[in-house]
Amino acid sequence: MARIRNLARIRPVRRILPAAAAATALTALGLAPPALASPVQAAGRAPVPAETGLVPAGAADDGPVPAARAVAIRVYLSGRDPAGLRALAQEVSTPGDPQYRHVLTPAQYTAAFGPTPQQTTAVRSWLRACNLSVTGVNAHYIGASGTAAAVACAVGVPMHVFSWHGRTLRAPAGRPTVPAAVAGDVLSISGLSTLVPTARPATTPPGPAAAAAASSATCSSFFGANPAATLPPAYGTTQPWQPCGYLPSQLRSAYGVTATGLTGQGVRVAVVDAFASATMASDVQMYASLHGEQSWAPGQLTQDVPAGLPAQPSSWDIEELMDVEAVHAIAPSADVVYVAAAGTDDSDFVDALSRIVDHHLADIVTDSWVLGADSGIPSATVAAFEHDFLQGAVEGIGFIFASGDTGSQAASADGSGPAETAVNYPAADPLVTAVGGTTLAIGASGQAEWQTGWETDFAPLSADGSSWTGLPGAFADGSGGGPSSVFPRPPWQRRLVPAAFGNHRVVPDVAMVADQVTGMLVGLTFALPTGSVYVQFATGGTSLAAPLFAGMQALAQQHAGHALGFANPAIYLAAATGKFSDVTDTPPGLTVPLAAVHTVSSVSATGMLSTSEVLATFGRAQDTGLSATTGYDDVTGVGSPAAGYLTYFR
């Protein structure tokens, strides 16, 4: 472990009232039991700094929530020195800073930045003074439950019912406040609103029937190997059938991994998703065996799974297996720990990340899920996630997130509204590495023949099968990206990101293959009513790109001999010295549009499977303005890692 920075330099802890004095102060502030307390904001209270987005725009106020209705909240704790934590996170992550890579152990983090017993006691006393029952306490938050009247007492505003898009919501009728005595101890409060962001895989996975159909589709063993001679030509030539799904050996070769001899030995990567596949261990071993890959050694794959998980939804099965197999594909000797969120609420994923940083389960964490447009995520959610990101940074842990698969159109924050022009959270957070996507052609010898930014159009066959209709077709999917409307431009983006993007954080940072037409072959077991079946098929998305990049980080860490931590400042420096391959919509020397024939499988509401052929045109999509250009762009970031990137870190 590198030397710890001099703890004497860390900013002093604010003065905390003793427990008895805190209780006295609460009483003095009028925080008696709900029957006596007024929820009206009064002197001696302070607004919670991270409480916005609790009531969606356009919601109609339908009046107070019944006073006796049950409400559960979490009060996230700010800890000893939140400003010092943010400063240290920047210092240990910035090349050239005296504190660069001088990271802390979890125990050192707790001693320097964790909440004090006095802070915890003061917050508990405040909650109990309003007749809220404390349901749980840990180093991150205090859980509490009680009536709506008790919560109104605690936060100084009443709970109301709101109508929004046909839904009924509960939320505060005003800005929450807390007693001044605990204002410095409260980071944020979640649970006040029932509009809770929920996570979903960054890539929409196929169901069992569609996956089975994809597994038998006509395809090419490498790009261009199998011309679609029986189908109409396009752009003046016969187009090839899609790749069958690249194998790990092809990906390692195309990204220059094979020649380095690096395997990720001695590095641990965490994969975070919701729930847990019952067949994960056997499925990944089966996949490695079928393709002559390095087998998983005993203990190389472990799982950190909360007790009592609900039944596994199939939508997460593919995500989990793809993520684990993709890490192993690039870094076959790296240890992988699968960390399961207990559900899909934002708090479930905060808890999963907290387990990683509290116990330092891994140095690299890959996340192929999104919560929705960053413009609609409640600030309480952002604060809770960022606390984990900051703790991870000072401990030398780096977080990697998929940028999403809908171009500039991020899904709405709650998952039920229409897409909007925005970027996805958490990828938009400046404390994480956002991974966008490319379309990649791998040739017969494993060489990368060309890449484009992943922005793909689909054109269907004409009714008579003689041509492709409306070339290049309609936007199908593509790398999420664009400027955030929430987060300012971080220092490490100021040199390479063009001024035309404005003064905000721009997504993504890097990119790897994501186009599902040129994706990776994955395999997993589907549990069907008729029995279980193991299926292999090609898939992709930024859900694939993120764990592939995590594998590259594992190789770079192995070479460096130390954890890379939050690597964005170093990544942008590496890009400035040519350690990334620039990716554009039109690769150098190519003027004819690039395309392939792709089989699309879909299942109707009645369960009927249908397949059809489309022509996929690469890097020319009309998706509201994203484009892969020379230099930094909002499709591929600084580009995809070149072979020199793996040996860049020292």
C-alpha positions as CSV (number, residue, x, y, z in Angstrom):
1,M,0.0,0.0,0.0
2,A,1.4,3.4,-0.9
3,R,2.0,5.8,1.9
4,I,-1.0,7.6,3.3
5,R,-1.1,11.3,3.0
6,N,-0.3,13.2,6.2
7,L,-3.6,13.1,8.1
8,A,-2.6,16.3,9.8
9,R,-3.2,18.1,6.5
10,I,-6.8,16.9,6.4
11,R,-9.2,19.7,7.3
12,P,-10.3,19.7,11.0
13,V,-13.6,18.1,11.9
14,R,-16.4,20.5,12.6
15,R,-17.5,20.7,16.3
16,I,-20.3,18.2,17.0
17,L,-22.7,18.7,19.8
18,P,-22.7,15.9,22.4
19,A,-25.8,13.7,22.4
20,A,-27.4,15.3,25.4
21,A,-26.8,18.8,24.0
22,A,-28.1,17.7,20.6
23,A,-31.3,16.5,22.2
24,T,-31.7,19.7,24.1
25,A,-31.1,21.7,20.9
26,L,-33.8,19.6,19.1
27,T,-36.3,20.4,21.8
28,A,-35.4,24.1,21.6
29,L,-36.0,24.0,17.9
30,G,-39.5,22.8,18.4
31,L,-38.9,19.2,17.4
32,A,-41.4,17.6,19.8
33,P,-43.6,14.6,18.9
34,P,-45.7,15.1,15.7
35,A,-48.8,15.9,17.7
36,L,-47.2,19.0,19.1
37,A,-44.8,19.9,16.3
38,S,-45.6,22.2,13.4
39,P,-44.1,21.1,10.0
40,V,-43.8,24.8,9.1
41,Q,-40.2,25.8,8.5
42,A,-38.9,27.9,11.3
43,A,-35.8,29.8,12.5
44,G,-32.9,27.5,13.5
45,R,-33.4,25.2,10.5
46,A,-31.3,24.8,7.3
47,P,-32.3,23.5,3.9
48,V,-30.9,20.1,3.0
49,P,-28.2,20.9,0.4
50,A,-29.0,18.0,-1.9
51,E,-32.7,17.9,-2.2
52,T,-34.1,18.7,-5.6
53,G,-36.1,16.7,-8.1
54,L,-38.5,15.3,-5.5
55,V,-41.6,16.6,-7.4
56,P,-41.6,16.2,-11.2
57,A,-42.3,19.2,-13.3
58,G,-46.0,19.5,-14.2
59,A,-47.2,17.4,-11.2
60,A,-50.6,18.5,-9.7
61,D,-50.8,18.9,-6.0
62,D,-53.7,16.9,-4.7
63,G,-53.3,17.9,-1.0
64,P,-51.9,16.4,2.2
65,V,-51.0,12.8,2.7
66,P,-53.0,11.3,5.6
67,A,-51.0,12.0,8.7
68,A,-50.9,8.3,9.8
69,R,-49.6,6.9,6.5
70,A,-46.3,5.0,6.9
71,V,-43.2,6.5,5.4
72,A,-39.6,5.1,5.4
73,I,-36.6,7.4,4.7
74,R,-32.8,7.2,4.7
75,V,-30.7,10.0,6.1
76,Y,-27.3,9.8,4.4
77,L,-24.4,11.1,6.5
78,S,-21.9,13.6,5.3
79,G,-19.1,12.3,7.5
80,R,-16.2,14.2,9.1
81,D,-14.9,16.3,6.3
82,P,-16.8,16.2,3.0
83,A,-14.8,19.0,1.5
84,G,-11.6,17.4,2.4
85,L,-12.8,14.1,0.9
86,R,-13.5,15.7,-2.4
87,A,-10.2,17.5,-2.4
88,L,-8.3,14.3,-1.6
89,A,-10.2,12.3,-4.3
90,Q,-8.9,14.8,-6.8
91,E,-5.3,14.8,-5.5
92,V,-4.9,11.0,-5.5
93,S,-6.3,10.8,-9.0
94,T,-4.3,13.6,-10.7
95,P,-0.9,12.7,-12.2
96,G,1.7,15.1,-11.0
97,D,0.0,15.9,-7.7
98,P,2.2,15.1,-4.7
99,Q,-0.6,12.9,-3.4
100,Y,-1.1,11.0,-6.7
101,R,-1.8,7.3,-5.9
102,H,-1.3,7.8,-2.2
103,V,-4.5,6.0,-1.4
104,L,-6.2,5.0,1.8
105,T,-7.3,1.7,3.2
106,P,-11.0,1.4,4.1
107,A,-9.9,1.7,7.8
108,Q,-7.9,4.8,7.1
109,Y,-10.8,6.3,5.1
110,T,-13.2,5.6,8.1
111,A,-10.8,7.3,10.5
112,A,-10.3,10.4,8.3
113,F,-13.7,10.8,6.7
114,G,-16.3,8.5,8.2
115,P,-19.1,9.8,10.4
116,T,-18.2,10.3,14.1
117,P,-20.2,8.6,16.8
118,Q,-21.4,12.1,17.9
119,Q,-22.7,12.8,14.4
120,T,-24.6,9.6,14.3
121,T,-26.0,10.2,17.8
122,A,-27.1,13.7,16.9
123,V,-29.0,12.6,13.8
124,R,-30.6,9.7,15.6
125,S,-31.8,12.1,18.4
126,W,-33.3,14.4,15.8
127,L,-35.2,11.6,14.2
128,R,-36.4,10.1,17.4
129,A,-37.5,13.6,18.7
130,C,-40.1,13.5,15.9
131,N,-41.3,10.0,16.8
132,L,-39.4,8.3,13.9
133,S,-38.1,4.8,14.7
134,V,-34.5,4.2,13.7
135,T,-34.5,1.0,11.5
136,G,-30.9,0.7,10.7
137,V,-27.5,2.4,11.1
138,N,-24.3,2.0,9.1
139,A,-21.4,4.1,8.0
140,H,-23.4,5.6,5.2
141,Y,-26.9,6.3,6.4
142,I,-29.5,6.0,9.2
143,G,-32.8,4.4,8.2
144,A,-35.9,5.6,9.9
145,S,-39.7,5.0,9.6
146,G,-42.8,6.5,11.0
147,T,-45.9,8.3,10.0
148,A,-46.2,11.0,7.3
149,A,-46.7,13.5,10.2
150,A,-43.5,12.4,11.9
151,V,-41.5,12.8,8.6
152,A,-43.1,16.2,8.2
153,C,-41.9,17.1,11.7
154,A,-38.4,16.0,10.8
155,V,-38.0,17.8,7.5
156,G,-40.1,20.9,8.2
157,V,-42.6,20.5,5.4
158,P,-45.8,18.4,5.0
159,M,-46.0,15.4,2.8
160,H,-48.5,15.8,-0.1
161,V,-50.0,13.7,-2.8
162,F,-49.3,14.6,-6.4
163,S,-50.7,13.4,-9.7
164,W,-48.3,13.0,-12.6
165,H,-48.7,11.2,-16.0
166,G,-51.5,9.0,-14.5
167,R,-49.5,8.1,-11.4
168,T,-50.0,9.1,-7.8
169,L,-46.9,10.2,-6.0
170,R,-46.0,11.2,-2.5
171,A,-43.5,14.0,-2.0
172,P,-42.7,17.0,0.3
173,A,-44.8,20.1,-0.4
174,G,-41.7,22.4,-0.2
175,R,-38.0,22.2,0.3
176,P,-37.0,19.9,3.2
177,T,-35.0,21.4,6.0
178,V,-33.2,20.0,9.1
179,P,-32.3,21.5,12.4
180,A,-29.2,23.7,12.3
181,A,-27.7,21.4,14.9
182,V,-27.4,18.5,12.4
183,A,-27.2,20.4,9.2
184,G,-23.5,19.7,8.8
185,D,-24.1,16.0,9.4
186,V,-26.8,15.4,6.8
187,L,-25.7,14.7,3.2
188,S,-29.1,14.0,1.8
189,I,-32.4,12.3,2.6
190,S,-33.9,9.6,0.3
191,G,-37.4,8.2,0.5
192,L,-39.2,11.5,0.8
193,S,-40.6,11.1,-2.7
194,T,-42.1,7.9,-4.1
195,L,-40.7,8.9,-7.6
196,V,-37.7,6.6,-7.2
197,P,-35.1,6.1,-10.1
198,T,-34.8,2.5,-11.0
199,A,-31.9,0.9,-12.7
200,R,-32.2,-1.1,-15.9
201,P,-29.6,-2.7,-18.1
202,A,-27.9,-0.2,-20.4
203,T,-28.7,-2.6,-23.3
204,T,-32.1,-4.1,-23.9
205,P,-31.5,-7.8,-23.8
206,P,-33.3,-10.3,-26.0
207,G,-35.7,-12.9,-24.5
208,P,-35.0,-16.6,-24.7
209,A,-36.8,-17.1,-28.0
210,A,-35.1,-14.1,-29.7
211,A,-31.8,-15.3,-28.4
212,A,-32.3,-18.8,-29.7
213,A,-33.3,-17.3,-33.1
214,A,-30.2,-15.1,-33.1
215,S,-28.0,-18.2,-32.4
216,S,-29.0,-19.8,-35.6
217,A,-29.0,-16.7,-37.9
218,T,-26.7,-16.8,-41.0
219,C,-23.5,-15.0,-40.1
220,S,-19.7,-14.6,-40.7
221,S,-16.9,-16.1,-38.7
222,F,-15.0,-12.8,-39.2
223,F,-16.2,-9.5,-40.8
224,G,-16.8,-10.0,-44.5
225,A,-16.3,-13.8,-44.5
226,N,-19.7,-14.7,-45.8
227,P,-21.2,-12.4,-48.5
228,A,-25.0,-12.2,-48.6
229,A,-25.1,-13.1,-52.3
230,T,-28.8,-14.0,-52.4
231,L,-29.8,-10.6,-51.1
232,P,-29.8,-7.2,-52.9
233,P,-26.5,-5.3,-53.0
234,A,-26.1,-1.9,-51.4
235,Y,-23.8,1.0,-52.0
236,G,-22.6,-0.7,-55.2
237,T,-21.5,-4.0,-53.7
238,T,-22.7,-7.2,-52.2
239,Q,-22.7,-6.8,-48.4
240,P,-21.5,-9.4,-45.9
241,W,-23.6,-11.2,-43.3
242,Q,-23.1,-10.0,-39.8
243,P,-20.3,-11.5,-37.7
244,C,-21.5,-14.6,-35.7
245,G,-20.3,-12.8,-32.5
246,Y,-16.6,-12.2,-32.0
247,L,-14.8,-14.7,-29.7
248,P,-12.4,-13.6,-26.9
249,S,-9.4,-14.5,-28.9
250,Q,-10.5,-12.2,-31.8
251,L,-11.1,-9.3,-29.4
252,R,-7.8,-9.7,-27.6
253,S,-6.0,-9.8,-31.0
254,A,-7.9,-6.8,-32.4
255,Y,-7.1,-4.6,-29.4
256,G,-3.5,-5.5,-29.3
257,V,-3.7,-7.5,-26.1
258,T,-2.3,-10.8,-27.3
259,A,1.1,-9.4,-28.1
260,T,1.6,-7.9,-24.7
261,G,1.3,-11.2,-22.8
262,L,-0.8,-9.4,-20.2
263,T,-3.7,-11.5,-18.6
264,G,-4.9,-9.4,-15.6
265,Q,-3.1,-11.7,-13.1
266,G,-3.3,-10.3,-9.6
267,V,-6.1,-7.9,-10.4
268,R,-9.7,-8.1,-9.1
269,V,-12.6,-6.6,-11.1
270,A,-16.1,-6.2,-9.6
271,V,-19.2,-6.6,-11.8
272,V,-22.3,-4.9,-10.5
273,D,-25.9,-5.8,-11.6
274,A,-29.2,-6.5,-10.0
275,F,-30.1,-10.0,-8.7
276,A,-27.9,-13.0,-9.4
277,S,-28.0,-15.8,-12.0
278,A,-28.2,-19.3,-10.4
279,T,-26.1,-20.7,-13.3
280,M,-23.4,-18.0,-13.6
281,A,-20.5,-20.2,-12.4
282,S,-21.3,-23.1,-14.7
283,D,-22.2,-20.9,-17.6
284,V,-18.9,-19.0,-17.7
285,Q,-17.0,-22.2,-17.3
286,M,-19.0,-23.8,-20.2
287,Y,-18.3,-20.7,-22.4
288,A,-14.6,-20.9,-21.7
289,S,-14.4,-24.6,-22.4
290,L,-16.4,-24.4,-25.7
291,H,-14.0,-21.8,-27.1
292,G,-10.6,-23.0,-25.9
293,E,-10.3,-20.2,-23.4
294,Q,-8.5,-20.2,-20.1
295,S,-10.7,-22.0,-17.6
296,W,-11.8,-20.3,-14.4
297,A,-9.6,-21.4,-11.5
298,P,-11.1,-22.3,-8.2
299,G,-12.0,-19.1,-6.4
300,Q,-11.3,-16.9,-9.4
301,L,-15.1,-16.0,-9.7
302,T,-16.8,-15.2,-6.4
303,Q,-20.2,-13.7,-5.7
304,D,-21.3,-11.1,-3.1
305,V,-25.0,-11.6,-3.0
306,P,-27.5,-10.3,-0.3
307,A,-29.6,-12.9,1.4
308,G,-33.2,-13.3,0.3
309,L,-33.0,-12.0,-3.3
310,P,-36.2,-12.3,-5.2
311,A,-36.6,-14.4,-8.3
312,Q,-34.2,-13.5,-11.1
313,P,-35.8,-11.5,-14.0
314,S,-34.5,-12.8,-17.3
315,S,-33.7,-9.2,-18.4
316,W,-30.8,-9.2,-16.0
317,D,-29.6,-12.8,-16.8
318,I,-28.0,-11.8,-20.1
319,E,-26.5,-8.6,-18.6
320,E,-24.8,-10.5,-15.8
321,L,-23.3,-13.3,-17.9
322,M,-22.2,-10.9,-20.7
323,D,-20.4,-8.6,-18.2
324,V,-18.5,-11.5,-16.5
325,E,-17.7,-13.2,-19.8
326,A,-16.5,-9.9,-21.3
327,V,-14.1,-9.1,-18.4
328,H,-12.7,-12.7,-18.7
329,A,-12.4,-12.4,-22.5
330,I,-9.9,-9.5,-22.2
331,A,-8.3,-10.4,-18.9
332,P,-8.6,-14.2,-18.4
333,S,-6.5,-14.3,-15.3
334,A,-8.1,-11.5,-13.4
335,D,-10.3,-12.4,-10.4
336,V,-13.9,-11.3,-10.8
337,V,-16.4,-10.7,-8.0
338,Y,-20.0,-10.4,-9.0
339,V,-21.7,-8.0,-6.6
340,A,-25.5,-8.1,-6.7
341,A,-27.9,-5.3,-5.9
342,A,-30.9,-6.6,-4.0
343,G,-33.3,-4.9,-6.3
344,T,-33.5,-2.2,-9.0
345,D,-34.2,0.9,-6.9
346,D,-31.4,3.5,-6.8
347,S,-30.8,2.7,-3.1
348,D,-30.2,-1.0,-3.9
349,F,-27.3,0.0,-6.2
350,V,-25.9,2.5,-3.7
351,D,-25.8,-0.3,-1.2
352,A,-24.0,-2.6,-3.6
353,L,-21.3,0.0,-4.3
354,S,-21.0,0.8,-0.6
355,R,-20.2,-2.9,0.0
356,I,-17.4,-2.6,-2.5
357,V,-15.8,0.5,-1.1
358,D,-16.3,-0.5,2.6
359,H,-14.5,-3.8,2.1
360,H,-12.3,-2.9,-1.0
361,L,-13.8,-5.9,-2.9
362,A,-12.0,-4.8,-6.1
363,D,-9.9,-2.1,-7.7
364,I,-12.0,-1.8,-10.9
365,V,-15.8,-1.8,-10.9
366,T,-17.8,-2.2,-14.1
367,D,-21.5,-1.2,-14.3
368,S,-23.6,-1.8,-17.3
369,W,-26.8,-0.2,-16.1
370,V,-28.4,3.3,-16.2
371,L,-30.9,5.2,-14.0
372,G,-32.1,7.5,-16.7
373,A,-31.5,11.0,-17.9
374,D,-29.1,12.9,-15.6
375,S,-31.4,16.0,-15.8
376,G,-34.1,14.1,-13.9
377,I,-32.2,12.2,-11.2
378,P,-33.0,13.6,-7.7
379,S,-30.0,15.3,-6.2
380,A,-30.3,13.1,-3.1
381,T,-29.6,10.1,-5.4
382,V,-26.6,11.8,-7.0
383,A,-25.2,12.7,-3.5
384,A,-25.5,9.1,-2.3
385,F,-23.7,7.7,-5.4
386,E,-21.1,10.4,-5.3
387,H,-20.2,9.6,-1.7
388,D,-19.4,6.0,-2.8
389,F,-17.5,7.3,-5.9
390,L,-15.4,9.6,-3.7
391,Q,-14.7,7.0,-1.1
392,G,-13.6,4.7,-3.9
393,A,-11.3,7.3,-5.4
394,V,-9.4,7.9,-2.2
395,E,-9.1,4.1,-1.8
396,G,-7.8,3.6,-5.4
397,I,-11.0,2.1,-6.8
398,G,-12.2,3.2,-10.3
399,F,-15.8,3.0,-11.4
400,I,-16.7,2.3,-15.1
401,F,-20.2,2.9,-16.5
402,A,-21.9,2.2,-19.8
403,S,-23.1,5.4,-21.5
404,G,-26.3,3.8,-22.8
405,D,-27.5,2.7,-26.2
406,T,-29.9,5.4,-27.4
407,G,-27.5,8.0,-28.8
408,S,-28.4,11.5,-27.4
409,Q,-31.8,10.3,-26.3
410,A,-31.5,9.2,-22.7
411,A,-34.6,7.4,-21.2
412,S,-36.6,9.4,-18.7
413,A,-35.5,9.3,-15.1
414,D,-38.3,7.1,-13.8
415,G,-38.2,4.7,-16.8
416,S,-41.8,5.2,-17.9
417,G,-41.6,8.5,-19.8
418,P,-40.4,9.2,-23.3
419,A,-36.7,9.5,-24.2
420,E,-35.3,13.0,-24.0
421,T,-32.2,14.8,-25.2
422,A,-29.9,14.1,-22.3
423,V,-27.1,11.8,-21.1
424,N,-27.5,8.9,-18.8
425,Y,-26.7,8.8,-15.1
426,P,-24.4,7.6,-13.5
427,A,-22.3,7.7,-16.7
428,A,-22.6,11.5,-16.7
429,D,-21.1,11.8,-13.3
430,P,-17.6,13.4,-13.5
431,L,-16.4,10.9,-10.9
432,V,-16.7,7.8,-13.2
433,T,-15.4,6.7,-16.5
434,A,-18.1,6.6,-19.2
435,V,-17.7,4.0,-21.9
436,G,-19.3,4.6,-25.3
437,G,-19.4,2.3,-28.3
438,T,-17.9,1.6,-31.7
439,T,-18.6,-0.7,-34.6
440,L,-15.6,-2.9,-35.2
441,A,-14.6,-5.0,-38.2
442,I,-12.2,-7.9,-37.2
443,G,-10.5,-9.6,-40.1
444,A,-9.5,-13.2,-40.9
445,S,-6.2,-12.9,-38.9
446,G,-7.7,-11.1,-35.9
447,Q,-6.7,-7.7,-37.0
448,A,-8.9,-4.6,-36.5
449,E,-9.7,-3.6,-40.1
450,W,-11.7,-0.5,-39.3
451,Q,-13.9,1.1,-36.6
452,T,-16.7,3.6,-36.8
453,G,-18.6,5.4,-34.1
454,W,-21.5,3.2,-33.1
455,E,-24.5,5.0,-34.7
456,T,-26.3,2.4,-36.8
457,D,-29.3,2.7,-39.2
458,F,-31.5,-0.3,-40.2
459,A,-33.1,-0.4,-43.7
460,P,-35.6,-3.2,-44.3
461,L,-36.0,-5.3,-47.5
462,S,-38.5,-4.0,-49.9
463,A,-41.8,-6.0,-50.2
464,D,-40.6,-7.8,-53.3
465,G,-37.1,-8.5,-51.8
466,S,-35.3,-6.7,-54.6
467,S,-33.8,-3.7,-52.7
468,W,-33.2,-2.1,-49.4
469,T,-35.9,0.4,-48.5
470,G,-34.9,4.0,-47.7
471,L,-31.2,3.6,-47.3
472,P,-29.5,4.2,-45.0
473,G,-32.7,3.6,-43.0
474,A,-33.8,4.7,-39.5
475,F,-31.7,5.0,-36.5
476,A,-31.6,1.7,-34.6
477,D,-29.3,2.3,-31.8
478,G,-26.0,3.9,-30.9
479,S,-23.5,5.0,-28.3
480,G,-25.0,7.3,-25.6
481,G,-23.3,10.7,-25.4
482,G,-23.4,14.4,-25.3
483,P,-23.0,17.2,-22.8
484,S,-24.6,16.9,-19.4
485,S,-27.1,19.5,-18.3
486,V,-26.1,19.0,-14.7
487,F,-22.4,18.6,-14.2
488,P,-19.8,21.2,-15.1
489,R,-16.8,20.5,-17.2
490,P,-14.1,18.7,-15.1
491,P,-10.5,19.9,-15.4
492,W,-9.3,16.8,-17.2
493,Q,-11.7,17.5,-20.1
494,R,-10.6,21.1,-20.7
495,R,-7.7,20.3,-23.0
496,L,-9.1,17.7,-25.4
497,V,-12.9,18.4,-25.4
498,P,-13.8,21.1,-28.0
499,A,-15.2,24.3,-26.7
500,A,-18.3,23.8,-28.9
501,F,-19.6,21.3,-26.3
502,G,-20.0,24.1,-23.8
503,N,-18.9,24.2,-20.2
504,H,-20.4,20.9,-19.0
505,R,-19.2,17.4,-18.6
506,V,-19.3,15.6,-21.9
507,V,-20.0,11.8,-22.3
508,P,-18.4,9.4,-23.1
509,D,-14.7,9.3,-22.1
510,V,-13.6,6.2,-24.1
511,A,-15.2,3.6,-26.3
512,M,-15.0,-0.1,-27.2
513,V,-16.9,-2.3,-29.6
514,A,-20.7,-2.1,-28.8
515,D,-22.6,-2.4,-32.0
516,Q,-24.8,-5.5,-31.6
517,V,-24.2,-6.2,-35.3
518,T,-20.5,-6.6,-34.6
519,G,-20.8,-7.8,-31.0
520,M,-19.4,-10.6,-28.9
521,L,-20.6,-14.2,-28.7
522,V,-22.0,-14.8,-25.2
523,G,-23.5,-17.9,-23.7
524,L,-25.9,-18.6,-20.8
525,T,-28.6,-20.9,-19.6
526,F,-32.3,-20.0,-20.0
527,A,-34.7,-21.5,-17.6
528,L,-37.8,-22.4,-19.6
529,P,-41.1,-24.1,-18.6
530,T,-39.9,-27.1,-20.6
531,G,-36.5,-27.2,-19.0
532,S,-33.2,-25.4,-19.1
533,V,-31.3,-24.7,-22.3
534,Y,-27.8,-23.3,-22.8
535,V,-27.7,-20.8,-25.8
536,Q,-24.9,-18.9,-27.4
537,F,-25.7,-15.8,-29.5
538,A,-24.1,-12.5,-30.5
539,T,-25.0,-9.4,-28.5
540,G,-23.5,-6.0,-27.6
541,G,-24.3,-2.5,-26.5
542,T,-22.4,-0.3,-24.2
543,S,-23.3,-3.0,-21.7
544,L,-20.5,-5.0,-23.6
545,A,-18.2,-2.0,-24.0
546,A,-18.0,-1.2,-20.3
547,P,-16.8,-4.6,-19.1
548,L,-14.4,-4.9,-22.1
549,F,-12.8,-1.7,-21.0
550,A,-12.7,-2.9,-17.4
551,G,-10.7,-5.9,-18.7
552,M,-8.3,-3.4,-20.4
553,Q,-7.9,-1.6,-17.1
554,A,-7.1,-4.8,-15.4
555,L,-4.3,-5.4,-17.9
556,A,-3.0,-1.9,-17.5
557,Q,-3.0,-2.3,-13.8
558,Q,-1.2,-5.6,-14.0
559,H,1.6,-3.9,-16.0
560,A,1.7,-0.9,-13.7
561,G,1.9,-3.0,-10.6
562,H,-0.5,-0.7,-8.7
563,A,-4.2,0.2,-8.7
564,L,-5.2,2.8,-11.3
565,G,-8.1,4.1,-9.2
566,F,-10.2,6.9,-10.7
567,A,-8.3,7.1,-14.0
568,N,-10.0,9.8,-16.0
569,P,-7.2,12.4,-15.5
570,A,-4.6,9.9,-16.6
571,I,-6.8,8.6,-19.5
572,Y,-7.0,12.1,-21.0
573,L,-3.2,12.5,-20.6
574,A,-2.7,9.2,-22.3
575,A,-5.0,10.2,-25.1
576,A,-3.0,13.4,-25.6
577,T,0.1,11.3,-26.2
578,G,-1.5,9.0,-28.8
579,K,-2.4,6.0,-26.6
580,F,-5.9,5.8,-28.0
581,S,-7.1,5.0,-31.5
582,D,-9.2,7.9,-32.9
583,V,-12.5,6.7,-34.2
584,T,-14.6,8.6,-36.7
585,D,-17.8,7.9,-38.6
586,T,-15.9,7.4,-41.8
587,P,-12.6,5.5,-41.2
588,P,-9.6,7.0,-43.0
589,G,-9.3,5.9,-46.7
590,L,-12.8,4.6,-46.9
591,T,-15.4,6.6,-48.9
592,V,-18.2,4.0,-49.5
593,P,-20.7,3.5,-46.6
594,L,-19.9,0.5,-44.4
595,A,-22.7,-2.0,-43.9
596,A,-23.7,-5.6,-43.2
597,V,-26.8,-7.7,-43.4
598,H,-28.3,-8.3,-39.9
599,T,-31.0,-10.7,-38.8
600,V,-33.5,-9.0,-36.5
601,S,-35.6,-11.3,-34.2
602,S,-38.6,-10.1,-32.2
603,V,-41.4,-11.7,-30.2
604,S,-44.9,-10.3,-30.3
605,A,-47.2,-9.8,-27.3
606,T,-48.8,-13.1,-28.0
607,G,-45.4,-14.9,-28.0
608,M,-45.0,-15.3,-31.8
609,L,-41.4,-15.1,-33.0
610,S,-40.5,-13.4,-36.2
611,T,-37.2,-12.8,-38.0
612,S,-36.3,-10.5,-40.8
613,E,-33.2,-9.2,-42.6
614,V,-32.2,-5.5,-42.5
615,L,-29.2,-3.7,-43.9
616,A,-27.2,-2.2,-41.1
617,T,-25.3,0.9,-42.1
618,F,-22.6,2.0,-39.8
619,G,-21.5,5.4,-38.5
620,R,-24.1,7.4,-40.5
621,A,-27.1,7.6,-38.1
622,Q,-29.4,10.5,-37.8
623,D,-29.9,10.4,-34.0
624,T,-30.4,14.1,-33.2
625,G,-26.8,15.2,-33.8
626,L,-24.1,12.9,-32.3
627,S,-21.2,12.2,-34.6
628,A,-17.8,10.6,-34.3
629,T,-15.3,13.1,-35.6
630,T,-11.5,13.6,-35.5
631,G,-10.3,14.0,-32.0
632,Y,-12.7,14.0,-29.0
633,D,-16.3,13.4,-29.9
634,D,-19.6,12.6,-28.1
635,V,-19.8,9.1,-29.5
636,T,-16.4,7.6,-28.7
637,G,-14.8,10.1,-26.4
638,V,-11.0,10.0,-26.9
639,G,-11.3,6.8,-28.8
640,S,-10.6,3.1,-28.2
641,P,-7.5,2.0,-26.3
642,A,-4.5,1.3,-28.5
643,A,-1.9,-1.3,-27.6
644,G,0.4,1.4,-26.1
645,Y,-2.3,2.2,-23.6
646,L,-1.8,-1.0,-21.7
647,T,1.8,-0.1,-20.9
648,Y,1.2,3.6,-20.4
649,F,0.8,3.5,-16.6
650,R,3.9,3.2,-14.4
